[in-house]
C-alpha cells in the first residue's frame, strides 16, 4: 500500500473513520470510536489541559500526552473497564495510521504495556495461592474442561487465543507425536510447545476456517509446554471428537456443538461454573471478585513474575512486547525462555 504523507490528511480522525467504513465496521462501532477520538483530539487542542501547555494535533502526540489523557480519565473516576476500552480505541487508531504510513509511530504502544502491568498487579483482585489453585484444578474431572483450565493457567494466554489454537499449533514430545498433522515450522526444534499466532481476528479466514475470536498478541509467540501440560493435552487428545473443520481445532465441543471449535463464551461458562462451585464466582460480582478465564492470565503473570524476577520473559510469554525486545527472546528461545519457564512454572497436578 502506498503511504500517504501526514500533510495529505487534514483530518486524521475522519480519515481513520472513513477507512473503518471501507473495512465494513458498523455505524455503532464507528460512532463509539469517533466519540473517544474526538475527545482525545479536544484534550490535545486545549493548552490548559495537555502536558505541553500548547495546542497539539493528534499526529504530534507523544506517549506522555496519551498517558496524561488516561490520567484525566482516572481523575474523573471513569470505570477501569471503560478506560481500558478507550485506550484500546486510541491504540487501534494510532496503530492503523502508522501501518498505512500517515503517522510515523504509535505512541500508545508504551501506554498499553504500562496499562497491562497495572491491571495484572491490581491489589484489589482476589488472591489465590498455588495450593488453592491446585485443589481447584484437581476437582475438574472432564478431560476437555481440565485441559482448558490447565492450558490457560500454564501459558497465560487469552481465551480467544486458546480458542484459536489448531492442532498444527501444538508440538509434543517425539515419543508422542500428533499423527497426521504437520506442525508449524516455527515449532521445529523447540520441544513440546504451543504456537500462539498474532493474526486471527473475528470474521477473517485462518487455516481455512472463519474465526469467531481474535488474538490480541503484538507478535506471534512460542510458549513452552511442560510435562504437566503435555500430560493433560495428551489425555484430551485421546478422546477429542473428530471435527468437520479442515483447520483441526485443538479444543472442540463434546456436548452441544459436538466437534465444533469452542468459543470464548463456552470457555467462560466452563470456567465460571467451576469457579462458582468453589465460591470464586458470583453472578453480578465485579472483576476483582470473580474468577474468569482472564483471571488465569493475572494468576500466571503474578506468580511467574514473582518466581523469575524477569518481567521481560513474562511479557514475551504473554505476547505483550514487540520489535527488538521480543526478537531477543525469540533468538535466545532455548537458552532463556524454556530454561527460565521450566525452572519456575508452578505445579498444578
C-alpha positions in Angstrom: 0.0 0.0 0.0 1.4 3.4 -0.9 1.9 5.5 2.2 0.4 9.0 2.3 2.3 11.8 3.8 0.7 13.3 7.0 0.3 16.6 5.2 -2.1 14.9 2.8 -4.5 14.1 5.6 -6.1 17.2 7.0 -8.4 15.3 9.4 -6.7 12.1 10.6 -9.6 11.0 12.8 -12.0 11.4 9.8 -9.6 9.5 7.6 -9.5 6.6 10.0 -13.3 6.6 10.4 -13.7 6.5 6.6 -11.4 3.5 6.4 -13.4 1.8 9.1 -16.4 2.1 6.8 -14.4 0.6 4.0 -13.5 -2.3 6.3 -17.2 -2.9 7.0 -17.4 -1.7 10.6 -20.9 -0.9 11.8 -22.2 2.6 12.4 -22.4 1.9 16.1 -18.7 0.9 16.2 -17.7 4.0 14.2 -19.7 6.3 16.5 -18.0 4.8 19.6 -14.6 5.4 18.1 -15.4 8.9 16.9 -16.6 10.0 20.3 -13.5 8.8 22.0 -11.0 10.0 19.4 -12.7 13.4 19.2 -12.5 13.7 23.0 -8.8 13.0 22.9 -8.3 15.4 20.0 -10.1 18.1 22.1 -7.8 17.3 25.0 -4.7 17.8 22.9 -6.0 21.0 21.4 -6.6 22.6 24.8 -3.4 24.2 26.2 -4.9 24.3 29.7 -5.3 20.5 29.8 -2.5 18.9 27.9 1.1 18.5 29.3 2.8 20.8 26.9 0.6 23.8 27.6 0.2 24.3 23.8 -2.3 23.1 21.3 -1.2 19.9 19.6 -2.5 17.7 16.8 -3.2 14.0 17.2 -0.3 13.2 14.8 2.1 15.1 17.0 1.1 13.4 20.3 3.7 11.6 22.3 3.3 8.7 24.7 3.3 11.3 27.6 0.3 13.1 26.0 -1.5 9.8 25.8 -0.7 8.9 29.4 -1.9 12.3 30.5 -5.2 11.8 28.9 -5.6 8.4 30.5 -4.7 10.1 33.8 -7.5 12.6 33.4 -10.0 9.8 32.9 -8.9 8.2 36.1 -9.2 11.5 37.9 -12.8 11.7 36.6 -13.5 8.3 38.3 -14.2 6.7 34.9 -14.6 2.9 35.4 -11.4 0.9 34.8 -13.1 -1.2 32.2 -14.2 1.9 30.3 -10.7 3.4 30.4 -9.3 0.1 29.0 -11.8 0.3 26.2 -11.0 4.0 25.4 -7.2 3.1 25.5 -7.8 0.3 23.0 -9.6 2.6 20.6 -6.8 5.1 20.7 -4.2 2.3 20.3 -6.0 0.9 17.3 -6.2 4.4 15.7 -2.5 5.1 16.1 -1.5 1.5 15.1 -3.6 1.7 11.9 -2.4 5.2 10.9 1.2 4.2 11.4 0.7 1.0 9.4 -0.7 2.9 6.4 2.1 5.5 6.6 0.1 8.5 7.7 1.8 8.7 11.1 5.4 7.8 11.8 4.8 5.8 15.0 2.2 4.6 17.6 2.7 6.5 20.9 0.1 4.2 22.6 2.3 1.1 22.4 4.2 2.0 25.6 1.0 3.2 27.3 -0.7 -0.2 26.6 2.2 -2.1 28.1 2.0 0.1 31.2 -1.7 -0.4 31.5 -1.3 -4.2 31.1 1.0 -4.2 34.1 -1.4 -2.1 36.2 -4.2 -4.5 35.5 -2.2 -7.5 36.5 -0.9 -6.0 39.7 -4.2 -4.7 40.9 -4.1 -5.1 44.7 -7.9 -5.3 44.9 -8.1 -8.6 42.9 -8.9 -11.8 44.6 -5.6 -13.5 45.7 -5.5 -17.3 45.2 -2.4 -19.3 46.3 -0.9 -22.0 44.2 -2.1 -24.7 46.6 -5.6 -23.4 46.4 -5.4 -23.3 42.6 -4.0 -26.8 42.6 -7.0 -28.0 44.6 -9.4 -26.2 42.2 -7.7 -27.9 39.2 -7.8 -31.3 40.9 -11.6 -31.1 41.2 -12.1 -30.6 37.4 -12.6 -34.1 36.1 -13.8 -33.7 32.5 -10.7 -34.0 30.2 -11.7 -31.1 28.0 -12.5 -28.8 30.9 -9.4 -29.8 32.7 -7.3 -29.2 29.6 -8.8 -25.8 29.0 -8.1 -24.6 32.6 -4.6 -26.0 32.8 -3.6 -24.5 29.4 -4.8 -21.1 30.5 -3.1 -21.3 33.8 0.2 -22.7 32.4 0.5 -20.3 29.5 -1.2 -17.0 30.5 -2.9 -16.8 27.0 -6.1 -15.0 26.4 -9.3 -17.0 26.0 -9.6 -16.0 22.3 -6.1 -17.2 21.7 -6.9 -20.5 23.4 -10.0 -21.0 21.1 -8.0 -20.2 18.0 -5.4 -23.0 18.6 -5.3 -25.6 15.9 -3.5 -29.0 16.0 -0.8 -27.5 13.8 0.0 -25.1 16.7 0.8 -28.0 19.1 4.2 -29.8 19.2 4.6 -32.5 21.8 7.5 -34.8 22.5 8.9 -37.1 19.8 7.6 -40.1 21.7 4.0 -38.8 21.5 3.5 -37.0 18.1 0.1 -35.9 16.8 -0.4 -38.3 13.9 -1.4 -36.9 10.5 -0.8 -33.2 11.4 2.1 -31.1 10.2 3.1 -28.6 12.9 4.2 -25.1 12.1 7.9 -24.7 11.1 8.3 -22.2 14.0 7.9 -25.1 16.4 10.7 -27.2 14.8 13.4 -27.9 17.4 11.6 -26.2 20.2 10.5 -29.3 22.0 7.0 -29.5 23.5 5.5 -26.1 22.7 2.4 -24.1 21.6 2.4 -21.6 18.8 0.2 -18.6 19.6 -0.4 -16.6 16.5 -1.0 -12.8 16.4 -3.0 -12.9 13.2 -6.5 -14.5 13.8 -9.3 -12.0 14.2 -13.1 -12.2 14.1 -14.5 -12.8 10.6 -11.2 -13.5 9.0 -10.3 -16.9 7.5 -7.3 -18.5 9.1 -6.1 -22.0 8.2 -9.2 -22.5 6.1 -11.8 -21.6 8.8 -13.6 -18.3 9.5 -12.7 -17.3 13.1 -15.1 -16.2 15.8 -12.5 -14.9 18.2 -9.5 -12.5 17.9 -5.9 -12.9 19.1 -4.6 -9.6 20.6 -0.9 -10.6 20.7 1.5 -8.0 19.3 3.7 -10.7 17.9 3.3 -14.5 17.5 4.8 -16.4 20.4 6.2 -19.9 21.0 5.2 -20.9 24.6 6.8 -23.9 26.3 4.7 -26.9 27.3 6.0 -28.6 30.5 5.4 -32.2 31.5 2.2 -31.5 33.3 0.5 -29.6 30.4 1.7 -32.2 28.0 0.1 -35.0 30.1 -3.2 -33.0 30.2 -3.2 -32.3 26.5 -2.5 -35.9 25.6 -5.3 -37.0 27.8 -7.6 -34.6 26.0 -6.4 -35.6 22.5 -7.1 -39.3 23.3 -10.8 -38.5 23.5 -11.1 -35.4 21.3 -14.0 -35.8 18.8 -13.4 -35.7 15.1 -14.2 -32.4 13.5 -15.5 -31.3 10.1 -13.2 -28.3 10.1 -10.1 -28.7 7.9 -8.4 -26.4 10.4 -8.5 -29.2 13.0 -9.1 -27.0 16.1 -7.4 -28.2 19.2 -10.4 -27.6 21.5 -13.8 -28.7 20.3 -17.2 -29.3 21.9 -18.1 -32.6 23.5 -21.8 -31.8 24.2 -23.7 -29.1 22.3 -21.6 -28.1 19.3 -20.1 -31.6 19.2 -16.8 -31.4 17.2 -17.0 -27.7 16.6 -14.4 -25.2 17.7 -15.1 -23.8 21.2 -16.0 -20.2 21.5 -14.8 -17.7 24.2 -18.4 -17.7 25.6 -18.3 -21.5 26.0 -14.9 -21.4 27.8 -16.1 -18.6 30.0 -19.1 -20.6 31.0 -17.0 -23.7 31.8 -14.5 -21.7 33.9 -17.1 -19.6 35.8 -19.2 -22.7 36.5 -16.3 -24.4 38.3 -15.4 -21.1 40.0 -18.9 -20.7 41.3 -18.8 -24.2 42.8 -15.6 -23.1 44.6 -17.1 -19.8 45.8 -14.9 -17.8 43.4 -17.6 -16.5 41.1 -20.9 -14.7 41.8 -23.3 -13.5 39.2 -23.2 -9.7 39.3 -19.8 -9.7 41.0 -17.1 -7.4 39.8 -13.8 -8.1 38.1 -11.8 -8.0 41.4 -14.1 -10.7 43.0 -14.8 -13.1 40.2 -12.6 -15.8 38.7 -12.9 -15.9 34.9 -10.6 -17.0 32.1 -8.9 -13.6 32.3 -8.2 -14.1 36.0 -5.9 -17.0 35.0 -3.8 -14.6 32.9 -3.4 -12.5 36.0 -2.5 -15.6 38.1 0.1 -16.6 35.6 1.6 -13.2 35.4 1.8 -12.6 39.1 3.2 -15.9 40.2 5.7 -16.4 37.3 6.9 -12.8 37.6 7.4 -13.2 41.3 9.3 -16.5 40.8 11.5 -15.4 37.9 12.1 -11.8 38.7 12.3 -11.4 34.9 9.5 -9.1 33.6 10.8 -9.4 30.0 10.3 -13.1 29.7 6.8 -12.9 31.3 5.9 -10.2 28.8 7.3 -12.3 26.0 5.2 -15.3 27.0 2.1 -13.1 27.4 2.7 -11.6 23.9 2.8 -8.1 25.3 6.0 -6.9 23.6 7.1 -6.4 20.0 10.1 -5.3 18.0 13.6 -5.9 19.1 12.5 -6.9 22.7 10.6 -10.0 21.5 13.3 -10.7 18.9 15.8 -11.0 21.7 13.8 -13.8 23.4 13.0 -15.4 20.0 16.6 -15.7 19.1 17.6 -17.0 22.5 14.5 -19.1 23.0 16.2 -22.3 24.0 18.7 -20.7 26.3 16.4 -18.2 28.0 12.7 -18.9 27.6 12.4 -22.6 28.1 15.0 -22.8 30.7 13.5 -20.0 32.7 10.0 -21.2 32.2 10.6 -24.8 33.2 12.7 -23.8 36.3 9.9 -21.5 37.6 6.5 -22.6 36.4 4.3 -23.8 39.2 3.0 -27.3 39.6 -0.8 -27.8 39.3 -1.2 -31.6 39.3 
